[in-house]
């Protein structure tokens, strides 16, 4: 476990340093009289990053305190996993490709309205130096001594939500079966893994494991937080509509899903059997997964179901959209097909962003939606399988080096904030160093 923590933290630290080095180079160029690119400070889109939740850092003013401290301008922070450097690390196919992508990061405009990229600041080599070890996949082992590659860490609600292309291809070169994670729900992690990563890297996924819990189905069936551990066939049946939509979404990519029912001690046998039966009615395997309690022994039946799908179901992965399609068409395809929305509303800022994207020639990039993970919609209160709604695109960010654009839906923020009652309030440590309250 020490290896996992060291390498994983190292990836994040290197990404944060590379991102913020570019920020420093931008501000130095604005202030410097030598080799000045004539950058208009009002147009800078590049934000600093930090790996913590702090809503006060979303929008800030920097450069105060006199001329020695830079030029005053508005700036802000994103969380490190949402940074374009993290996205680039995960999309890079080689070290040379990493440098090329870093150089293609879009910064802003000059006073003459010409675009400025990281390569104009001669930043790509210095950034690549910081990432020279981070780009190497980390081979570790599980508690049962199985190999695992941990590499990259973008969140799926605000970034592409999956590991690096290099790590996946390395795994494929070493094993007959490779299992990789796509974070949060299938409307986020799976959609991006398939439409962005798989489409770009030429991957051909053969099966998708949809992880469901009885607790989550109770939630989507209307249970309140204090009722999540209370068995209720009625609520599980109502909440199954959410899982059914995820199943349908995966099949739109011409891939067969397997449902893994992640076991909790509060699950009743009747609830588990209900989910298995309803999945069978859809022609889908549903298997109780007891990995938490039993380790590998508790997931054997799940593994058998996956192997059966891979070996006996003739599938050929097909992306949901063509990267070369118009930007609005790509956004609306995801909203209608994956979320089940009736349409998309674009705020004034989003419309201005779309015109900028078209003017810069970035229209053939993939779409990386930033959306709440708590609902198919952009409103976290719409649980289950909502219908009759539209999603609102508030603004659209550009990740030219990663080659995707980021529509930000509803109230989603790329720098999260702490909840009203942070988890830290329940944490304690005693005189012997024993920590409690981490889960």
LINMO-V277423 format. One record per residue. N is the residue number from 1. RES is the residue in one letter. OMEGA is omega in radians with two decimals (999 if undefined). D_FIRST is the distance of its C-alpha to the first C-alpha in whole Angstrom. Layout:
# LINMO-V277423
n=N res=RES omega=OMEGA d_first=D_FIRST
n=N res=RES omega=OMEGA d_first=D_FIRST
This chain:
# LINMO-V277423
n=1 res=X omega=3.11 d_first=0
n=2 res=X omega=3.12 d_first=4
n=3 res=X omega=-3.14 d_first=5
n=4 res=X omega=-3.08 d_first=5
n=5 res=X omega=-3.11 d_first=6
n=6 res=X omega=-3.09 d_first=9
n=7 res=X omega=-3.09 d_first=10
n=8 res=X omega=3.10 d_first=11
n=9 res=X omega=3.13 d_first=12
n=10 res=X omega=3.08 d_first=14
n=11 res=X omega=-3.10 d_first=16
n=12 res=X omega=-3.14 d_first=17
n=13 res=X omega=-3.14 d_first=18
n=14 res=X omega=3.11 d_first=20
n=15 res=X omega=-3.14 d_first=21
n=16 res=X omega=-3.13 d_first=23
n=17 res=X omega=3.14 d_first=24
n=18 res=X omega=3.12 d_first=26
n=19 res=X omega=-3.04 d_first=27
n=20 res=X omega=2.98 d_first=29
n=21 res=X omega=3.13 d_first=30
n=22 res=X omega=3.09 d_first=32
n=23 res=X omega=-3.14 d_first=33
n=24 res=X omega=3.12 d_first=34
n=25 res=X omega=3.11 d_first=36
n=26 res=X omega=-3.10 d_first=38
n=27 res=X omega=3.09 d_first=39
n=28 res=X omega=3.14 d_first=40
n=29 res=X omega=3.13 d_first=42
n=30 res=X omega=-3.07 d_first=44
n=31 res=X omega=-3.00 d_first=45
n=32 res=X omega=3.07 d_first=46
n=33 res=X omega=-3.10 d_first=49
n=34 res=X omega=3.13 d_first=48
n=35 res=X omega=-3.10 d_first=47
n=36 res=X omega=-3.14 d_first=47
n=37 res=X omega=3.12 d_first=46
n=38 res=X omega=-3.14 d_first=48
n=39 res=X omega=3.06 d_first=45
n=40 res=X omega=-3.06 d_first=47
n=41 res=X omega=-3.09 d_first=44
n=42 res=X omega=-3.05 d_first=45
n=43 res=X omega=-3.06 d_first=44
n=44 res=X omega=-3.11 d_first=40
n=45 res=X omega=-3.07 d_first=38
n=46 res=X omega=-3.13 d_first=35
n=47 res=X omega=2.99 d_first=32
n=48 res=X omega=3.09 d_first=30
n=49 res=X omega=3.04 d_first=26
n=50 res=X omega=-3.04 d_first=24
n=51 res=X omega=3.07 d_first=21
n=52 res=X omega=3.09 d_first=22
n=53 res=X omega=-3.12 d_first=25
n=54 res=X omega=-3.07 d_first=28
n=55 res=X omega=-3.12 d_first=31
n=56 res=X omega=-3.11 d_first=33
n=57 res=X omega=-3.10 d_first=32
n=58 res=X omega=3.14 d_first=33
n=59 res=X omega=-3.07 d_first=36
n=60 res=X omega=3.01 d_first=37
n=61 res=X omega=-3.11 d_first=40
n=62 res=X omega=3.06 d_first=39
n=63 res=X omega=3.11 d_first=41
n=64 res=X omega=3.07 d_first=43
n=65 res=X omega=3.08 d_first=45
n=66 res=X omega=-3.03 d_first=47
n=67 res=X omega=-3.13 d_first=47
n=68 res=X omega=-3.07 d_first=45
n=69 res=X omega=3.07 d_first=42
n=70 res=X omega=-3.11 d_first=43
n=71 res=X omega=-3.14 d_first=45
n=72 res=X omega=3.06 d_first=44
n=73 res=X omega=3.07 d_first=43
n=74 res=X omega=-3.13 d_first=41
n=75 res=X omega=3.12 d_first=37
n=76 res=X omega=3.14 d_first=34
n=77 res=X omega=2.84 d_first=30
n=78 res=X omega=3.02 d_first=28
n=79 res=X omega=-3.02 d_first=24
n=80 res=X omega=-3.14 d_first=22
n=81 res=X omega=3.12 d_first=21
n=82 res=X omega=-3.05 d_first=25
n=83 res=X omega=3.10 d_first=26
n=84 res=X omega=3.11 d_first=28
n=85 res=X omega=3.06 d_first=26
n=86 res=X omega=3.12 d_first=23
n=87 res=X omega=3.14 d_first=25
n=88 res=X omega=3.11 d_first=26
n=89 res=X omega=-3.09 d_first=23
n=90 res=X omega=-3.12 d_first=22
n=91 res=X omega=-3.07 d_first=26
n=92 res=X omega=-3.13 d_first=27
n=93 res=X omega=3.12 d_first=27
n=94 res=X omega=3.14 d_first=28
n=95 res=X omega=3.09 d_first=28
n=96 res=X omega=3.11 d_first=31
n=97 res=X omega=3.07 d_first=31
n=98 res=X omega=-3.14 d_first=28
n=99 res=X omega=3.13 d_first=31
n=100 res=X omega=-3.14 d_first=34
n=101 res=X omega=3.10 d_first=32
n=102 res=X omega=3.11 d_first=31
n=103 res=X omega=-3.10 d_first=35
n=104 res=X omega=3.11 d_first=36
n=105 res=X omega=-3.13 d_first=34
n=106 res=X omega=-3.05 d_first=37
n=107 res=X omega=-3.05 d_first=38
n=108 res=X omega=-3.08 d_first=41
n=109 res=X omega=2.96 d_first=45
n=110 res=X omega=3.07 d_first=48
n=111 res=X omega=3.09 d_first=51
n=112 res=X omega=3.10 d_first=52
n=113 res=X omega=3.08 d_first=50
n=114 res=X omega=-3.12 d_first=48
n=115 res=X omega=3.11 d_first=45
n=116 res=X omega=3.13 d_first=42
n=117 res=X omega=-3.13 d_first=39
n=118 res=X omega=3.12 d_first=36
n=119 res=X omega=3.10 d_first=38
n=120 res=X omega=3.08 d_first=41
n=121 res=X omega=-3.08 d_first=39
n=122 res=X omega=-3.03 d_first=38
n=123 res=X omega=-2.93 d_first=34
n=124 res=X omega=-3.11 d_first=33
n=125 res=X omega=3.12 d_first=32
n=126 res=X omega=3.10 d_first=31
n=127 res=X omega=-3.14 d_first=28
n=128 res=X omega=3.11 d_first=27
n=129 res=X omega=3.11 d_first=27
n=130 res=X omega=-3.08 d_first=24
n=131 res=X omega=-3.02 d_first=22
n=132 res=X omega=3.08 d_first=23
n=133 res=X omega=-3.12 d_first=19
n=134 res=X omega=-3.11 d_first=18
n=135 res=X omega=-3.14 d_first=20
n=136 res=X omega=3.12 d_first=18
n=137 res=X omega=-3.09 d_first=16
n=138 res=X omega=3.10 d_first=12
n=139 res=X omega=3.12 d_first=12
n=140 res=X omega=3.08 d_first=8
n=141 res=X omega=3.12 d_first=8
n=142 res=X omega=3.11 d_first=8
n=143 res=X omega=3.10 d_first=8
n=144 res=X omega=3.03 d_first=12
n=145 res=X omega=3.01 d_first=11
n=146 res=X omega=-3.14 d_first=13
n=147 res=X omega=3.07 d_first=13
n=148 res=X omega=3.10 d_first=12
n=149 res=X omega=3.12 d_first=13
n=150 res=X omega=-3.03 d_first=12
n=151 res=X omega=3.13 d_first=15
n=152 res=X omega=-3.09 d_first=17
n=153 res=X omega=3.09 d_first=17
n=154 res=X omega=3.08 d_first=21
n=155 res=X omega=-3.08 d_first=21
n=156 res=X omega=3.12 d_first=24
n=157 res=X omega=-3.12 d_first=26
n=158 res=X omega=3.10 d_first=27
n=159 res=X omega=-3.02 d_first=26
n=160 res=X omega=2.86 d_first=25
n=161 res=X omega=3.13 d_first=22
n=162 res=X omega=-3.04 d_first=21
n=163 res=X omega=-3.01 d_first=19
n=164 res=X omega=3.02 d_first=20
n=165 res=X omega=-3.13 d_first=23
n=166 res=X omega=-3.11 d_first=22
n=167 res=X omega=-3.13 d_first=19
n=168 res=X omega=-3.14 d_first=21
n=169 res=X omega=3.06 d_first=24
n=170 res=X omega=3.10 d_first=21
n=171 res=X omega=3.14 d_first=20
n=172 res=X omega=3.12 d_first=24
n=173 res=X omega=-3.03 d_first=25
n=174 res=X omega=-3.01 d_first=22
n=175 res=X omega=3.08 d_first=23
n=176 res=X omega=3.12 d_first=25
n=177 res=X omega=3.07 d_first=23
n=178 res=X omega=3.10 d_first=21
n=179 res=X omega=3.13 d_first=20
n=180 res=X omega=-3.07 d_first=19
n=181 res=X omega=2.94 d_first=19
n=182 res=X omega=-2.88 d_first=22
n=183 res=X omega=3.12 d_first=21
n=184 res=X omega=-3.06 d_first=23
n=185 res=X omega=3.14 d_first=26
n=186 res=X omega=3.09 d_first=28
n=187 res=X omega=3.13 d_first=31
n=188 res=X omega=-3.06 d_first=28
n=189 res=X omega=-3.10 d_first=25
n=190 res=X omega=3.14 d_first=27
n=191 res=X omega=-3.11 d_first=30
n=192 res=X omega=3.08 d_first=29
n=193 res=X omega=-3.06 d_first=26
n=194 res=X omega=-3.06 d_first=30
n=195 res=X omega=-3.11 d_first=32
n=196 res=X omega=-3.00 d_first=30
n=197 res=X omega=-3.08 d_first=28
n=198 res=X omega=3.14 d_first=29
n=199 res=X omega=-3.12 d_first=33
n=200 res=X omega=-3.00 d_first=32
n=201 res=X omega=3.14 d_first=30
n=202 res=X omega=3.11 d_first=32
n=203 res=X omega=-3.14 d_first=30
n=204 res=X omega=-3.12 d_first=31
n=205 res=X omega=-3.07 d_first=29
n=206 res=X omega=-3.10 d_first=30
n=207 res=X omega=3.04 d_first=29
n=208 res=X omega=3.05 d_first=27
n=209 res=X omega=3.08 d_first=25
n=210 res=X omega=-3.12 d_first=26
n=211 res=X omega=3.14 d_first=24
n=212 res=X omega=3.02 d_first=26
n=213 res=X omega=3.07 d_first=26
n=214 res=X omega=3.11 d_first=29
n=215 res=X omega=-3.13 d_first=29
n=216 res=X omega=3.11 d_first=29
n=217 res=X omega=3.04 d_first=32
n=218 res=X omega=3.12 d_first=34
n=219 res=X omega=-3.12 d_first=33
n=220 res=X omega=3.05 d_first=35
n=221 res=X omega=3.05 d_first=37
n=222 res=X omega=3.14 d_first=38
n=223 res=X omega=3.03 d_first=36
n=224 res=X omega=-3.03 d_first=36
n=225 res=X omega=-3.10 d_first=32
n=226 res=X omega=-3.14 d_first=34
n=227 res=X omega=-3.07 d_first=34
n=228 res=X omega=-3.10 d_first=31
n=229 res=X omega=-3.14 d_first=31
n=230 res=X omega=-3.13 d_first=34
n=231 res=X omega=3.12 d_first=35
n=232 res=X omega=3.11 d_first=38
n=233 res=X omega=-3.11 d_first=39
n=234 res=X omega=-3.11 d_first=41
n=235 res=X omega=3.10 d_first=38
n=236 res=X omega=3.13 d_first=36
n=237 res=X omega=3.10 d_first=39
n=238 res=X omega=-3.13 d_first=40
n=239 res=X omega=3.14 d_first=36
n=240 res=X omega=3.11 d_first=36
n=241 res=X omega=3.10 d_first=38
n=242 res=X omega=3.13 d_first=35
n=243 res=X omega=3.12 d_first=33
n=244 res=X omega=3.09 d_first=36
n=245 res=X omega=3.09 d_first=36
n=246 res=X omega=3.11 d_first=33
n=247 res=X omega=3.12 d_first=34
n=248 res=X omega=3.14 d_first=37
n=249 res=X omega=-3.13 d_first=35
n=250 res=X omega=-3.13 d_first=33
n=251 res=X omega=3.10 d_first=36
n=252 res=X omega=3.08 d_first=38
n=253 res=X omega=-3.12 d_first=36
n=254 res=X omega=3.09 d_first=37
n=255 res=X omega=3.09 d_first=34
n=256 res=X omega=3.10 d_first=33
n=257 res=X omega=2.91 d_first=31
n=258 res=X omega=-3.13 d_first=29
n=259 res=X omega=3.05 d_first=29
n=260 res=X omega=3.11 d_first=25
n=261 res=X omega=-3.08 d_first=26
n=262 res=X omega=-2.93 d_first=23
n=263 res=X omega=2.98 d_first=24
n=264 res=X omega=-3.12 d_first=24
n=265 res=X omega=-3.14 d_first=26
n=266 res=X omega=3.14 d_first=29
n=267 res=X omega=3.02 d_first=30
n=268 res=X omega=3.14 d_first=33
n=269 res=X omega=-3.12 d_first=34
n=270 res=X omega=3.13 d_first=37
n=271 res=X omega=3.13 d_first=35
n=272 res=X omega=-3.14 d_first=33
n=273 res=X omega=3.11 d_first=36
n=274 res=X omega=-3.13 d_first=37
n=275 res=X omega=3.13 d_first=35
n=276 res=X omega=-3.12 d_first=35
n=277 res=X omega=-3.11 d_first=38
n=278 res=X omega=3.07 d_first=39
n=279 res=X omega=3.10 d_first=36
n=280 res=X omega=3.11 d_first=38
n=281 res=X omega=3.09 d_first=41
n=282 res=X omega=-3.12 d_first=40
n=283 res=X omega=-3.06 d_first=39
n=284 res=X omega=2.99 d_first=35
n=285 res=X omega=2.95 d_first=33
n=286 res=X omega=-3.00 d_first=31
n=287 res=X omega=3.06 d_first=29
n=288 res=X omega=-3.13 d_first=27
n=289 res=X omega=-3.08 d_first=23
n=290 res=X omega=-3.11 d_first=22
n=291 res=X omega=-3.11 d_first=18
n=292 res=X omega=-3.08 d_first=17
n=293 res=X omega=-2.96 d_first=19
n=294 res=X omega=-3.12 d_first=19
n=295 res=X omega=-3.11 d_first=16
n=296 res=X omega=3.13 d_first=18
n=297 res=X omega=-3.09 d_first=21
n=298 res=X omega=-3.13 d_first=21
n=299 res=X omega=-3.11 d_first=21
n=300 res=X omega=-3.11 d_first=24
n=301 res=X omega=3.09 d_first=27
n=302 res=X omega=3.12 d_first=25
n=303 res=X omega=3.13 d_first=24
n=304 res=X omega=3.14 d_first=28
n=305 res=X omega=3.12 d_first=29
n=306 res=X omega=3.14 d_first=27
n=307 res=X omega=-3.14 d_first=29
n=308 res=X omega=3.12 d_first=32
n=309 res=X omega=-3.09 d_first=32
n=310 res=X omega=-3.04 d_first=31
n=311 res=X omega=-2.96 d_first=34
n=312 res=X omega=3.10 d_first=37
n=313 res=X omega=-3.14 d_first=37
n=314 res=X omega=-3.13 d_first=38
n=315 res=X omega=3.04 d_first=37
n=316 res=X omega=-3.08 d_first=37
n=317 res=X omega=3.10 d_first=35
n=318 res=X omega=3.12 d_first=37
n=319 res=X omega=-3.10 d_first=36
n=320 res=X omega=3.14 d_first=38
n=321 res=X omega=3.08 d_first=40
n=322 res=X omega=-3.14 d_first=41
n=323 res=X omega=-3.07 d_first=39
n=324 res=X omega=3.12 d_first=43
n=325 res=X omega=3.09 d_first=44
n=326 res=X omega=-3.04 d_first=45
n=327 res=X omega=-3.13 d_first=43
n=328 res=X omega=3.13 d_first=44
n=329 res=X omega=3.13 d_first=44
n=330 res=X omega=3.12 d_first=41
n=331 res=X omega=-3.07 d_first=40
n=332 res=X omega=3.04 d_first=42
n=333 res=X omega=3.11 d_first=41
n=334 res=X omega=-3.09 d_first=38
n=335 res=X omega=-3.09 d_first=39
n=336 res=X omega=-3.02 d_first=42
n=337 res=X omega=-3.05 d_first=40
n=338 res=X omega=-3.10 d_first=36
n=339 res=X omega=-3.06 d_first=37
n=340 res=X omega=-3.13 d_first=41
n=341 res=X omega=3.07 d_first=42
n=342 res=X omega=-3.13 d_first=46
n=343 res=X omega=-3.08 d_first=46
n=344 res=X omega=3.05 d_first=44
n=345 res=X omega=-3.14 d_first=46
n=346 res=X omega=3.05 d_first=45
n=347 res=X omega=-3.10 d_first=46
n=348 res=X omega=-3.13 d_first=48
n=349 res=X omega=3.12 d_first=45
n=350 res=X omega=3.11 d_first=43
n=351 res=X omega=3.08 d_first=47
n=352 res=X omega=3.11 d_first=47
n=353 res=X omega=3.13 d_first=44
n=354 res=X omega=3.12 d_first=45
n=355 res=X omega=3.09 d_first=48
n=356 res=X omega=3.13 d_first=46
n=357 res=X omega=3.14 d_first=43
n=358 res=X omega=-3.12 d_first=46
n=359 res=X omega=-3.12 d_first=48
n=360 res=X omega=3.13 d_first=45
n=361 res=X omega=-3.11 d_first=45
n=362 res=X omega=-3.02 d_first=41
n=363 res=X omega=-3.10 d_first=43
n=364 res=X omega=3.06 d_first=41
n=365 res=X omega=3.04 d_first=37
n=366 res=X omega=3.14 d_first=35
n=367 res=X omega=3.11 d_first=35
n=368 res=X omega=-3.04 d_first=32
n=369 res=X omega=2.96 d_first=32
n=370 res=X omega=-2.98 d_first=31
n=371 res=X omega=3.07 d_first=32
n=372 res=X omega=3.11 d_first=31
n=373 res=X omega=-3.01 d_first=28
n=374 res=X omega=-3.10 d_first=30
n=375 res=X omega=2.97 d_first=33
n=376 res=X omega=-3.13 d_first=35
n=377 res=X omega=3.04 d_first=37
n=378 res=X omega=3.11 d_first=36
n=379 res=X omega=-3.03 d_first=37
n=380 res=X omega=-3.14 d_first=34
n=381 res=X omega=-3.14 d_first=37
n=382 res=X omega=-3.07 d_first=38
n=383 res=X omega=3.13 d_first=36
n=384 res=X omega=3.10 d_first=37
n=385 res=X omega=-3.07 d_first=39
n=386 res=X omega=3.07 d_first=41
n=387 res=X omega=3.07 d_first=44
n=388 res=X omega=-3.14 d_first=47
n=389 res=X omega=2.99 d_first=44
n=390 res=X omega=3.07 d_first=44
n=391 res=X omega=-3.12 d_first=41
n=392 res=X omega=3.05 d_first=42
n=393 res=X omega=-3.07 d_first=40
n=394 res=X omega=3.11 d_first=41
n=395 res=X omega=-3.12 d_first=40
n=396 res=X omega=3.10 d_first=38
n=397 res=X omega=-3.09 d_first=36
n=398 res=X omega=3.01 d_first=36
n=399 res=X omega=-3.00 d_first=33
n=400 res=X omega=3.12 d_first=35
n=401 res=X omega=3.10 d_first=33
n=402 res=X omega=3.13 d_first=30
n=403 res=X omega=2.89 d_first=34
n=404 res=X omega=3.10 d_first=34
n=405 res=X omega=-2.92 d_first=35
n=406 res=X omega=3.01 d_first=34
n=407 res=X omega=-3.14 d_first=36
n=408 res=X omega=-3.02 d_first=35
n=409 res=X omega=3.04 d_first=36
n=410 res=X omega=-3.06 d_first=38
n=411 res=X omega=-3.10 d_first=36
n=412 res=X omega=3.10 d_first=33
n=413 res=X omega=3.11 d_first=31
n=414 res=X omega=2.89 d_first=29
n=415 res=X omega=-3.10 d_first=28
n=416 res=X omega=3.04 d_first=27
n=417 res=X omega=3.10 d_first=28
n=418 res=X omega=3.08 d_first=27
n=419 res=X omega=-3.12 d_first=29
n=420 res=X omega=3.07 d_first=32
n=421 res=X omega=-3.11 d_first=30
n=422 res=X omega=3.12 d_first=26
n=423 res=X omega=-3.12 d_first=23
n=424 res=X omega=-3.12 d_first=23
n=425 res=X omega=-3.13 d_first=26
n=426 res=X omega=-3.10 d_first=24
n=427 res=X omega=3.09 d_first=22
n=428 res=X omega=3.03 d_first=22
n=429 res=X omega=-3.10 d_first=21
n=430 res=X omega=-3.08 d_first=23
n=431 res=X omega=3.14 d_first=24
n=432 res=X omega=3.12 d_first=22
n=433 res=X omega=3.13 d_first=19
n=434 res=X omega=-3.09 d_first=18
n=435 res=X omega=3.10 d_first=17
n=436 res=X omega=3.02 d_first=19
n=437 res=X omega=3.13 d_first=20
n=438 res=X omega=3.14 d_first=17
n=439 res=X omega=999 d_first=18
